[in-house]
Amino acid sequence: MGMGSNSNKGSGRVTMSEINVTPMVDVMLVLLIIFMVTAPLIQQGVKVNLPEARAAAVEASDKKLVLSIDAQRRVYLGEAEVLMAELEKKLATNAKAQADKELYLHADRDVPYGVVVDVMAAAQRAGITNVGMITDPSAGGRASASSKGKKEARR
């Protein structure tokens, strides 16, 4: 009838001093899968670095691909006019655009914002990842007659 330390011998129970990590590994794998699925979804959208009024000019070491939109909403790829419906196809088949993945957008001040967004979206669908904006180097005011010929690319 003594109360000794060997009272567990008769019941056959032994205490475990190890932690079961299987449920923790299961939870970690589920979280990993969730993050792997949601991470690409976070990066959706048109990414454009809008220029600041006093940004430094980008040095143009070689000929860059310029997409222009005039006040009448006509779109030009270089010097050639392109219909808006054909823009994505033209950019996707343009060797320079696909090699550089870069495009400079030169839009008239009076073009509605929605038209510019449509052009940028078409460029993104065509695989262009970097879109630069060409601005007038004057400090945010109306361009003077002498500075209209001195357009500089801004990023």
C-alpha positions as CSV (number, residue, x, y, z in Angstrom):
1,M,0.0,0.0,0.0
2,G,2.9,2.3,-0.2
3,M,2.9,5.4,-2.3
4,G,6.0,5.0,-4.4
5,S,7.1,6.4,-7.6
6,N,6.5,3.2,-9.4
7,S,2.7,3.5,-9.4
8,N,2.6,3.8,-13.2
9,K,4.0,0.3,-13.8
10,G,0.8,-1.4,-13.2
11,S,-1.3,0.7,-15.5
12,G,1.0,0.5,-18.6
13,R,0.9,4.2,-19.3
14,V,4.0,6.1,-20.2
15,T,4.1,9.8,-20.6
16,M,5.4,11.1,-23.9
17,S,7.9,14.0,-23.9
18,E,7.8,14.7,-27.7
19,I,5.5,17.1,-29.5
20,N,3.5,15.8,-32.4
21,V,4.5,18.2,-35.3
22,T,2.3,16.6,-38.0
23,P,-0.7,18.9,-37.5
24,M,1.7,21.9,-37.5
25,V,3.3,20.8,-40.8
26,D,-0.2,20.3,-42.4
27,V,-1.2,23.9,-41.4
28,M,2.1,25.3,-42.7
29,L,1.7,23.5,-46.1
30,V,-1.9,24.9,-46.4
31,L,-0.7,28.4,-45.7
32,L,2.1,28.0,-48.2
33,I,-0.3,27.0,-50.9
34,I,-2.6,29.9,-50.1
35,F,0.2,32.4,-50.3
36,M,1.5,30.9,-53.6
37,V,-1.9,31.2,-55.2
38,T,-2.7,34.7,-53.9
39,A,0.7,36.4,-54.5
40,P,0.4,36.6,-58.3
41,L,-3.1,38.1,-57.9
42,I,-1.8,41.0,-55.9
43,Q,0.4,42.1,-58.7
44,Q,-2.4,42.6,-61.3
45,G,-3.0,46.0,-62.9
46,V,-1.3,48.5,-65.1
47,K,1.9,49.7,-63.6
48,V,3.1,53.1,-64.7
49,N,5.5,55.4,-63.1
50,L,3.8,58.8,-63.6
51,P,6.3,61.6,-64.2
52,E,6.8,64.4,-61.8
53,A,6.9,68.0,-63.1
54,R,10.5,68.5,-62.1
55,A,12.0,65.0,-62.9
56,A,15.3,64.7,-64.5
57,A,15.4,63.9,-68.2
58,V,16.1,60.3,-69.3
59,E,19.2,60.0,-71.5
60,A,18.2,58.5,-74.8
61,S,21.2,56.4,-75.8
62,D,19.4,54.6,-78.6
63,K,16.1,55.0,-80.5
64,K,13.1,54.4,-78.2
65,L,9.7,53.2,-79.3
66,V,7.2,56.1,-79.0
67,L,3.5,55.7,-79.0
68,S,1.7,59.1,-79.6
69,I,-1.9,60.1,-79.2
70,D,-3.0,63.4,-80.7
71,A,-5.8,65.7,-79.8
72,Q,-8.2,63.9,-82.2
73,R,-7.5,60.6,-80.4
74,R,-5.5,59.2,-83.3
75,V,-2.8,56.7,-82.2
76,Y,0.7,56.6,-83.9
77,L,3.3,54.0,-83.4
78,G,6.4,55.9,-84.3
79,E,5.3,57.9,-87.4
80,A,2.7,55.4,-88.6
81,E,-1.0,55.7,-87.6
82,V,-2.5,52.7,-86.0
83,L,-6.2,52.0,-85.4
84,M,-7.1,51.5,-81.7
85,A,-8.6,48.1,-82.5
86,E,-5.2,47.0,-84.0
87,L,-2.9,48.5,-81.4
88,E,-2.5,45.4,-79.2
89,K,-1.7,43.2,-82.3
90,K,0.8,45.7,-83.7
91,L,2.6,46.0,-80.4
92,A,2.6,42.2,-79.9
93,T,4.2,41.8,-83.3
94,N,6.6,44.7,-83.1
95,A,10.1,43.2,-82.7
96,K,11.6,46.3,-80.8
97,A,8.7,46.4,-78.4
98,Q,8.9,42.7,-77.6
99,A,12.7,42.8,-77.2
100,D,12.8,45.9,-75.0
101,K,9.5,45.4,-73.2
102,E,9.5,49.2,-73.1
103,L,7.4,51.9,-74.6
104,Y,7.2,55.7,-74.3
105,L,3.7,57.3,-74.3
106,H,3.4,60.8,-75.8
107,A,-0.2,62.0,-75.3
108,D,-1.7,65.4,-76.1
109,R,-2.8,67.4,-73.1
110,D,-6.4,67.5,-74.3
111,V,-6.8,63.7,-74.7
112,P,-9.2,62.2,-72.1
113,Y,-7.6,60.1,-69.4
114,G,-9.7,57.1,-70.4
115,V,-8.2,57.0,-73.8
116,V,-4.7,57.0,-72.3
117,V,-5.6,54.2,-69.9
118,D,-7.0,52.2,-72.9
119,V,-3.7,52.6,-74.7
120,M,-1.7,51.6,-71.7
121,A,-3.9,48.6,-71.1
122,A,-3.4,47.5,-74.7
123,A,0.3,47.8,-74.3
124,Q,0.2,45.7,-71.1
125,R,-1.8,43.0,-72.9
126,A,0.8,43.0,-75.7
127,G,3.5,42.2,-73.1
128,I,5.0,45.7,-72.6
129,T,6.0,45.9,-69.0
130,N,7.6,49.3,-68.8
131,V,5.7,52.4,-70.0
132,G,7.4,55.8,-69.8
133,M,5.6,59.1,-70.2
134,I,7.0,61.9,-72.3
135,T,6.3,65.3,-70.9
136,D,7.0,68.9,-71.7
137,P,10.1,70.0,-69.7
138,S,8.5,73.3,-68.7
139,A,7.7,73.3,-65.0
140,G,4.1,72.3,-65.0
141,G,2.8,75.4,-66.9
142,R,1.7,75.8,-70.5
143,A,4.4,75.1,-73.0
144,S,5.9,78.1,-74.7
145,A,6.4,78.2,-78.4
146,S,10.1,77.8,-78.1
147,S,9.9,74.7,-75.8
148,K,7.4,72.8,-77.9
149,G,10.1,71.4,-80.0
150,K,12.2,70.3,-77.0
151,K,10.3,67.4,-75.7
152,E,12.1,65.1,-73.3
153,A,11.3,61.6,-72.0
154,R,10.5,61.5,-68.3
155,R,10.2,58.4,-66.2
